[in-house]
Amino acid sequence: MSVKVAVIYYSATGNVHELAQAVAEGAEKAGAEVRLRRVPELAPDTAIDANPAWRAHVDATGEIGIATLEDLEWANAYALGSPTRFGNVAAQLKQFIDTTGGLWQQGVMADKPATAFTSAHNLHGGNESTLLALYNSFHHWGSVIVSPGFTDASVYAAGGNPYGTAHPGTNGAPQENVLQAARYQGARLTRIAKRLKGLATD
């Protein structure tokens, strides 16, 4: 019996998508069954087409499944990712979170471990406040927040963010040091989920 991890994210030009894939890889390597899901795009085509990188990413990731509330019911643990938008969660992911009221009333997300990851354009472009904003939702869900803390060398190598993996987009695509931190975060989430379900072997 394995734990089930839902990695749910929004990405415009691809950085958060790459982090999401790395989180999923880390969770799978740690023994989880993983669903990688993106939330629907809400921006109009005129906005997307104005940014070639945005259009290219939308076209390249069309095969990735769209997140549904059933994914939250299915999972034992959650990893949510969003780019920063003025230090806050992107509207696309926030819209999905805002549809979870019925599940929240049923206690579906309660007692399940959850973590978050993000990317801003600049090194200090709102990464930590975006992660904390996602954790606000987890508090309301009654989830168990699993931040990476300073529990592994990969966290330091990726810039030392104890709240979650964060990537400055001005550096281009996430490099291996950042992806390794994201993999560690997915693995840590899985290990904590196993412990909470009494499946841990370490």
FILOTOR-952312 format. One record per residue: x, y, z of N, C-alpha, C in turn; residue number from 0. Coordinates in steps of 0.05 Angstrom, whole numbers, plus 32768, in hexadecimal, padded with zeros to 4 digits. Layout:
<node <X,Y,Z>,<X,Y,Z>,<X,Y,Z>,NUM>
...
This chain:
<node <8011,7FE8,8000>,<8000,8000,8000>,<8012,8019,8000>,0>
<node <800D,802B,7FEE>,<801D,8043,7FEC>,<800C,805C,7FF2>,1>
<node <801A,8072,7FF7>,<800C,808B,7FFA>,<8007,8097,7FDF>,2>
<node <7FF4,80A9,7FDD>,<7FEC,80B5,7FC4>,<7FF0,80D3,7FC6>,3>
<node <8000,80DE,7FB4>,<8006,80FB,7FB5>,<7FFB,8109,7F9C>,4>
<node <7FED,811E,7FA1>,<7FE3,812F,7F8B>,<7FF5,8148,7F89>,5>
<node <8002,814B,7F72>,<8012,8163,7F6D>,<8002,8174,7F5A>,6>
<node <7FF8,818A,7F64>,<7FE6,819B,7F55>,<7FF2,81B7,7F53>,7>
<node <7FF3,81C1,7F3A>,<8002,81DA,7F36>,<7FF6,81EB,7F20>,8>
<node <7FFF,8204,7F1F>,<7FFB,8215,7F08>,<8016,8220,7EFF>,9>
<node <801A,8221,7EE5>,<8033,822C,7EDA>,<802D,823B,7EC1>,10>
<node <8038,8252,7EBE>,<8034,8262,7EA6>,<8049,825C,7E91>,11>
<node <8062,825F,7E97>,<8077,825C,7E84>,<8088,8243,7E88>,12>
<node <8082,8234,7E9D>,<808F,821A,7EA0>,<80A0,8215,7EB8>,13>
<node <80A8,8229,7EC7>,<80B9,8225,7EDE>,<80AC,8215,7EF4>,14>
<node <8093,821C,7EFB>,<8085,820D,7F10>,<807E,81F1,7F06>,15>
<node <8079,81EE,7EEC>,<8075,81D4,7EE0>,<808D,81C2,7EE5>,16>
<node <80A5,81CC,7EE1>,<80BD,81BC,7EE5>,<80C1,81B5,7F03>,17>
<node <80BA,81C8,7F14>,<80BB,81C2,7F31>,<80A7,81AC,7F38>,18>
<node <808F,81AE,7F2D>,<807A,819A,7F32>,<8083,817E,7F29>,19>
<node <808F,817C,7F12>,<8099,8163,7F09>,<80AE,8158,7F1C>,20>
<node <80C0,8169,7F26>,<80D5,8160,7F38>,<80C9,8157,7F53>,21>
<node <80B5,8166,7F5D>,<80A8,815D,7F76>,<809B,8142,7F72>,22>
<node <808E,813E,7F5B>,<8081,8124,7F55>,<8096,810E,7F53>,23>
<node <80AD,8114,7F47>,<80C2,8100,7F45>,<80CC,80F8,7F60>,24>
<node <80D0,810B,7F72>,<80D9,8105,7F8D>,<80C5,80F5,7F9C>,25>
<node <80AB,80FB,7F99>,<8097,80EC,7FA7>,<8096,80CF,7F9D>,26>
<node <8098,80CC,7F82>,<8097,80B1,7F77>,<80AF,80A0,7F80>,27>
<node <80C6,80AD,7F80>,<80DE,809E,7F89>,<80DC,8096,7FA6>,28>
<node <80CE,80A6,7FB6>,<80CA,809F,7FD2>,<80B4,808B,7FD6>,29>
<node <80A7,8082,7FC0>,<8093,806D,7FC2>,<8076,8075,7FBF>,30>
<node <8071,808E,7FB7>,<8055,8097,7FB5>,<804A,8091,7F99>,31>
<node <8030,808E,7F98>,<8021,808F,7F7F>,<801A,80AC,7F7B>,32>
<node <8020,80B7,7F64>,<801E,80D4,7F5F>,<800B,80DB,7F49>,33>
<node <7FFC,80F0,7F4D>,<7FEC,80FC,7F37>,<7FF7,8118,7F34>,34>
<node <8002,811E,7F1C>,<800B,8139,7F15>,<7FF5,8146,7F05>,35>
<node <7FEB,815C,7F10>,<7FD4,816A,7F04>,<7FD8,8188,7F02>,36>
<node <7FCF,8194,7EED>,<7FD0,81B1,7EEA>,<7FB3,81BC,7EEC>,37>
<node <7FB1,81D4,7EF6>,<7F97,81E1,7EF8>,<7F91,81EF,7EDD>,38>
<node <7F78,81F4,7ED7>,<7F72,8201,7EBD>,<7F7E,821D,7EBB>,39>
<node <7F84,8224,7EA2>,<7F8D,823F,7E9C>,<7F75,8251,7E9A>,40>
<node <7F77,8268,7EA7>,<7F61,827B,7EA7>,<7F66,8294,7E96>,41>
<node <7F7F,8298,7E8F>,<7F86,82B0,7E80>,<7F7C,82AE,7E63>,42>
<node <7F75,82C4,7E57>,<7F6B,82C4,7E3B>,<7F82,82BF,7E28>,43>
<node <7F7B,82B4,7E11>,<7F90,82AE,7DFD>,<7FA0,82C7,7DF5>,44>
<node <7F94,82DE,7DF6>,<7FA2,82F7,7DEE>,<7FBA,82FB,7E01>,45>
<node <7FB6,82F6,7E1B>,<7FCC,82F9,7E2E>,<7FE1,82E4,7E2A>,46>
<node <7FD8,82CB,7E26>,<7FEB,82B5,7E22>,<7FFB,82B9,7E09>,47>
<node <7FEE,82C1,7DF3>,<7FFC,82C4,7DDA>,<8010,82DC,7DDA>,48>
<node <800C,82EE,7DED>,<801E,8305,7DEF>,<8039,82FD,7DFA>,49>
<node <803B,82E5,7E06>,<8054,82DC,7E12>,<805A,82C1,7E05>,50>
<node <806D,82C0,7DF2>,<8073,82A7,7DE4>,<807A,828F,7DF7>,51>
<node <8087,8294,7E0D>,<808E,827F,7E20>,<8075,8274,7E2D>,52>
<node <8062,8285,7E33>,<8049,827D,7E3F>,<8039,826B,7E2B>,53>
<node <8037,8274,7E12>,<8029,8265,7DFE>,<8036,824A,7DF9>,54>
<node <8051,8249,7DF8>,<805F,8230,7DF3>,<805A,821D,7E0A>,55>
<node <805A,8227,7E23>,<8055,8215,7E39>,<8039,820A,7E39>,56>
<node <8025,821B,7E34>,<8009,8212,7E33>,<8006,81FC,7E1E>,57>
<node <8012,8200,7E07>,<8010,81EC,7DF1>,<801F,81D2,7DF8>,58>
<node <8035,81D4,7E06>,<8045,81BD,7E0C>,<803B,81AB,7E22>,59>
<node <8029,81B6,7E33>,<8020,81A7,7E4B>,<8003,819F,7E49>,60>
<node <7FF7,81A0,7E32>,<7FDB,819A,7E2F>,<7FD3,817E,7E37>,61>
<node <7FE7,816B,7E37>,<7FE0,814F,7E3D>,<7FDF,814A,7E5B>,62>
<node <7FE8,815D,7E6B>,<7FE8,8159,7E88>,<7FCB,815C,7E92>,63>
<node <7FC2,814A,7EA3>,<7FA7,814A,7EAC>,<7FA0,8163,7EBC>,64>
<node <7F86,816A,7EBA>,<7F7C,8181,7EC9>,<7F74,8178,7EE6>,65>
<node <7F7C,8188,7EF9>,<7F76,8181,7F15>,<7F58,8182,7F1A>,66>
<node <7F4E,8170,7F29>,<7F32,816F,7F32>,<7F30,816B,7F50>,67>
<node <7F19,816F,7F5B>,<7F16,816A,7F78>,<7F19,814D,7F7E>,68>
<node <7F14,813C,7F6C>,<7F18,811F,7F70>,<7F35,8119,7F76>,69>
<node <7F48,8128,7F6B>,<7F64,8124,7F70>,<7F6A,8129,7F8E>,70>
<node <7F5D,813D,7F99>,<7F60,8142,7FB6>,<7F55,812D,7FC7>,71>
<node <7F3E,8122,7FBF>,<7F32,810B,7FCE>,<7F44,80F3,7FCC>,72>
<node <7F50,80EE,7FB5>,<7F60,80D7,7FB0>,<7F7A,80D7,7FC0>,73>
<node <7F86,80EE,7FC3>,<7FA1,80F0,7FCE>,<7FA2,80EE,7FEC>,74>
<node <7FB9,80E4,7FF6>,<7FC0,80E5,8012>,<7FD1,80FD,8019>,75>
<node <7FDC,810A,8005>,<7FEE,8121,8009>,<7FED,8133,7FF1>,76>
<node <7FF4,814D,7FF6>,<7FF1,8161,7FE1>,<800B,8171,7FDE>,77>
<node <8012,8178,7FC5>,<8027,818B,7FBF>,<801B,819F,7FAB>,78>
<node <8019,81B8,7FB3>,<800D,81CC,7FA1>,<8023,81E0,7F99>,79>
<node <8022,81E8,7F7F>,<8036,81FA,7F75>,<8029,8211,7F65>,80>
<node <8035,8229,7F69>,<802A,8240,7F5B>,<8041,8254,7F57>,81>
<node <8041,8262,7F40>,<8052,827A,7F3E>,<8048,8290,7F50>,82>
<node <8059,82A2,7F57>,<8050,82B8,7F67>,<8041,82CD,7F56>,83>
<node <802D,82D9,7F61>,<801F,82EF,7F55>,<801C,8305,7F69>,84>
<node <802E,8318,7F68>,<802F,832E,7F7C>,<8031,8322,7F98>,85>
<node <8042,830E,7F9B>,<8046,8301,7FB5>,<8030,82EF,7FBE>,86>
<node <801F,82E7,7FAB>,<8008,82D6,7FB3>,<8005,82C0,7F9F>,87>
<node <7FF1,82AF,7FA3>,<7FEB,8298,7F92>,<7FDF,82A1,7F78>,88>
<node <7FE8,8295,7F62>,<7FDC,829B,7F48>,<7FBE,8295,7F48>,89>
<node <7FAF,82A5,7F3A>,<7F92,82A3,7F39>,<7F89,8287,7F30>,90>
<node <7F98,827B,7F1E>,<7F90,8261,7F13>,<7F90,824C,7F29>,91>
<node <7FA5,824B,7F3A>,<7FA5,8237,7F4F>,<7F92,823F,7F66>,92>
<node <7F90,8259,7F6B>,<7F7E,8262,7F80>,<7F61,825B,7F79>,93>
<node <7F5A,825D,7F5F>,<7F3F,8256,7F57>,<7F39,8239,7F5E>,94>
<node <7F4C,8228,7F59>,<7F48,820C,7F5F>,<7F45,8208,7F7E>,95>
<node <7F56,8215,7F8D>,<7F54,8213,7FAA>,<7F39,821C,7FB4>,96>
<node <7F2F,8231,7FA7>,<7F15,823C,7FB0>,<7EFE,822A,7FAA>,97>
<node <7F02,8215,7F9A>,<7EEC,8202,7F95>,<7EEB,81EB,7FA9>,98>
<node <7EFD,81EC,7FBD>,<7F00,81D5,7FCF>,<7EEE,81D7,7FE8>,99>
<node <7EDC,81EB,7FE9>,<7ECC,81EF,8001>,<7EBD,81D6,800A>,100>
<node <7EB0,81C8,7FF6>,<7EA1,81B1,7FFD>,<7EB2,819B,8009>,101>
<node <7ECA,8196,7FFE>,<7EDC,8182,8009>,<7EE6,818B,8024>,102>
<node <7EEB,81A5,8028>,<7EF3,81AF,8042>,<7EDE,81A9,8057>,103>
<node <7EC5,81AE,8050>,<7EAF,81A9,8064>,<7EAE,818B,806B>,104>
<node <7EB5,817A,8059>,<7EB5,815D,805E>,<7ECF,8154,806C>,105>
<node <7EE2,8165,806F>,<7EFB,815E,807C>,<7F0E,814D,806A>,106>
<node <7F0A,814F,8050>,<7F1A,813E,803E>,<7F38,8143,8040>,107>
<node <7F40,815C,8042>,<7F5C,8163,8042>,<7F68,8163,805E>,108>
<node <7F57,8160,8073>,<7F61,8161,808E>,<7F74,814A,8094>,109>
<node <7F89,8151,80A3>,<7F9D,813D,80AC>,<7FAF,8132,8096>,110>
<node <7FAD,813D,807E>,<7FBE,8134,8068>,<7FD5,8147,8065>,111>
<node <7FEE,813D,8062>,<8005,814F,805F>,<8004,815E,8045>,112>
<node <800E,8177,8045>,<800D,8188,802D>,<8026,819A,802D>,113>
<node <8030,819F,8015>,<8047,81B0,8012>,<8043,81C2,7FF9>,114>
<node <8055,81D5,7FF5>,<8051,81E8,7FDE>,<806C,81F0,7FD2>,115>
<node <806B,81F9,7FB9>,<8083,8202,7FAB>,<807B,8219,7F98>,116>
<node <808F,8229,7F90>,<8088,8241,7F81>,<809F,824B,7F70>,117>
<node <8099,825F,7F60>,<80AE,826D,7F51>,<80A6,828A,7F4C>,118>
<node <80B8,829C,7F51>,<80B4,82B8,7F4B>,<80CA,82C0,7F37>,119>
<node <80C6,82D7,7F2A>,<80DA,82E0,7F16>,<80F4,82E6,7F24>,120>
<node <80F3,82F4,7F3A>,<810B,82FD,7F49>,<8110,82EB,7F61>,121>
<node <8129,82EC,7F6B>,<8130,82DC,7F82>,<811E,82E2,7F9A>,122>
<node <8117,82FC,7F9E>,<8106,8303,7FB5>,<80EC,830F,7FAA>,123>
<node <80E0,8302,7F97>,<80C9,830C,7F8A>,<80AF,8302,7F95>,124>
<node <80AE,82FA,7FAE>,<8095,82F1,7FBB>,<8093,82D3,7FBF>,125>
<node <80AA,82C5,7FBC>,<80A9,82A8,7FBF>,<809E,829F,7FDA>,126>
<node <80AA,82AA,7FF0>,<80A2,82A0,800A>,<8086,82A8,8011>,127>
<node <807D,82C0,8009>,<8062,82C8,800F>,<804E,82B7,7FFF>,128>
<node <8055,82AE,7FE7>,<8043,829D,7FD8>,<8041,8282,7FE5>,129>
<node <8057,8277,7FEF>,<8056,825D,7FFD>,<8045,825F,8016>,130>
<node <8049,8275,8025>,<8039,8279,803D>,<801C,827C,8037>,131>
<node <8015,8289,8021>,<7FF9,828C,8018>,<7FED,8270,8012>,132>
<node <7FFC,825F,8005>,<7FF2,8244,8001>,<7FEF,8235,801B>,133>
<node <8001,8239,802E>,<7FFF,822C,8048>,<7FE7,8236,8057>,134>
<node <7FDE,824F,8052>,<7FC6,8259,805F>,<7FAE,8247,8058>,135>
<node <7FAD,823F,803E>,<7F97,822D,8036>,<7F9A,8212,8043>,136>
<node <7FB2,8208,8046>,<7FB6,81EE,8053>,<7FAD,81F0,8070>,137>
<node <7FB2,8206,807D>,<7FA9,820A,8099>,<7F8A,8207,809A>,138>
<node <7F7D,8214,8088>,<7F60,8212,8087>,<7F56,81F6,8081>,139>
<node <7F64,81E8,8070>,<7F5D,81CD,8069>,<7F61,81BA,8081>,140>
<node <7F72,81C2,8094>,<7F79,81B0,80AA>,<7F8F,819C,80A2>,141>
<node <7F9D,81A3,808D>,<7FB3,8192,8084>,<7FCB,8195,8096>,142>
<node <7FDE,8182,8094>,<7FF7,8183,80A3>,<800C,818E,8091>,143>
<node <8016,81A6,8097>,<8029,81B3,8085>,<8044,81A6,8087>,144>
<node <804F,819F,8070>,<8069,8192,806E>,<807C,81A3,805D>,145>
<node <8089,81B6,806A>,<809D,81C6,805C>,<80B7,81B7,805D>,146>
<node <80C9,81BE,804A>,<80E3,81B0,804A>,<80F4,81B7,8062>,147>
<node <80F1,81D0,806D>,<8102,81D8,8082>,<811F,81D8,8079>,148>
<node <8132,81D7,808C>,<814E,81D4,8085>,<8156,81B7,808C>,149>
<node <8148,81A4,807F>,<814B,8188,8087>,<815C,8178,8073>,150>
<node <8167,8186,805E>,<8177,8178,804A>,<8189,818C,803D>,151>
<node <81A0,8182,8034>,<81B4,8194,8027>,<81A9,81A0,800D>,152>
<node <8196,8192,8000>,<818B,819C,7FE7>,<817C,81B7,7FEB>,153>
<node <8171,81BB,8003>,<8163,81D4,8009>,<8176,81EB,8008>,154>
<node <818D,81E7,8015>,<81A2,81FC,8015>,<81AC,8201,7FF8>,155>
<node <81B1,81EC,7FE9>,<81BC,81EE,7FCE>,<81A9,81FD,7FBB>,156>
<node <818F,81FD,7FC2>,<817C,820A,7FB0>,<8175,8226,7FBA>,157>
<node <8184,8230,7FCD>,<817F,824C,7FD6>,<8176,824E,7FF3>,158>
<node <8170,8238,7FFF>,<8169,8238,801C>,<814E,8242,8023>,159>
<node <8139,8239,8015>,<811E,8241,801C>,<8111,822B,802D>,160>
<node <810D,822F,8047>,<8101,8219,8057>,<80E3,8216,8053>,161>
<node <80D6,8229,8046>,<80B9,8227,8042>,<80B1,8215,802B>,162>
<node <80C3,8212,8017>,<80BD,8202,8000>,<80D0,8209,7FE9>,163>
<node <80D2,81F8,7FD6>,<80E3,81FE,7FBF>,<80D9,8216,7FB0>,164>
<node <80EC,8228,7FAA>,<80E5,8241,7F9C>,<80FB,8247,7F88>,165>
<node <80F2,8250,7F70>,<8105,8254,7F5A>,<8102,8271,7F50>,166>
<node <8119,8280,7F4E>,<8117,829A,7F41>,<8119,8297,7F23>,167>
<node <8103,829E,7F15>,<8101,829B,7EF9>,<8115,82AB,7EE9>,168>
<node <811F,82C0,7EF5>,<8133,82D0,7EE7>,<814D,82C0,7EE1>,169>
<node <8150,82A9,7EEF>,<8167,8298,7EEA>,<8162,8284,7ED3>,170>
<node <814B,8286,7EC6>,<8144,8273,7EB1>,<8135,825B,7EBD>,171>
<node <8137,8245,7EAF>,<8129,822C,7EB8>,<8136,8222,7ED2>,172>
<node <8127,8214,7EE3>,<8133,8209,7EFB>,<814B,81F7,7EF5>,173>
<node <8161,81FC,7F03>,<8179,81EB,7F00>,<8178,81D3,7F13>,174>
<node <818B,81C1,7F10>,<818A,81A8,7F1E>,<818A,81AC,7F3D>,175>
<node <8197,81C1,7F47>,<8197,81C5,7F64>,<817B,81CA,7F6E>,176>
<node <816B,81D9,7F5F>,<814F,81E0,7F66>,<813D,81C7,7F63>,177>
<node <8141,81B9,7F4D>,<8131,81A1,7F48>,<8136,818C,7F5D>,178>
<node <8150,818A,7F66>,<8156,8177,7F7B>,<8148,817D,7F95>,179>
<node <8146,8197,7F9B>,<8137,81A0,7FB3>,<811A,8199,7FB1>,180>
<node <810F,819D,7F99>,<80F3,8196,7F94>,<80EE,8178,7F97>,181>
<node <8101,8168,7F8C>,<80FE,814B,7F90>,<80FF,8143,7FAD>,182>
<node <8111,8150,7FBC>,<8113,814A,7FD8>,<80F8,8152,7FE6>,183>
<node <80ED,8168,7FDE>,<80D3,8171,7FEB>,<80BD,815C,7FE5>,184>
<node <80BC,8152,7FCD>,<80A8,813D,7FC7>,<80AD,8123,7FD7>,185>
<node <80C7,811C,7FDA>,<80CD,8104,7FE9>,<80C7,8108,8007>,186>
<node <80CD,8120,8011>,<80C7,8125,802E>,<80A9,8124,8033>,187>
<node <8099,8130,8020>,<807C,812F,8023>,<8072,8112,8024>,188>
<node <807E,8101,8013>,<8076,80E5,8012>,<807D,80D7,802B>,189>
<node <8095,80DC,8036>,<809D,80CF,804F>,<808B,80D6,8066>,190>
<node <8084,80F0,8067>,<8072,80F8,807D>,<8056,80EC,8079>,191>
<node <804D,80EA,8061>,<8033,80DE,805B>,<8033,80C1,8064>,192>
<node <8049,80B3,805F>,<804B,8097,8067>,<804A,8094,8085>,193>
<node <8058,80A6,8093>,<8058,80A5,80B0>,<803C,80AA,80BB>,194>
<node <802E,80BD,80AF>,<8013,80C3,80B9>,<8000,80AC,80B4>,195>
<node <8005,809C,809F>,<7FF4,8085,809A>,<7FFF,806B,80A6>,196>
<node <8014,806D,80B5>,<801F,8055,80C2>,<802D,8043,80AF>,197>
<node <8037,804E,8098>,<8045,803D,8084>,<8063,8042,8084>,198>
<node <806D,8052,8095>,<808A,8059,8094>,<809B,8041,809C>,199>
<node <80B2,803F,808E>,<80C5,802B,8094>,<80DF,8037,809E>,200>
<node <80E0,8052,80A0>,<80F8,805F,80AA>,<80F2,8070,80C2>,201>
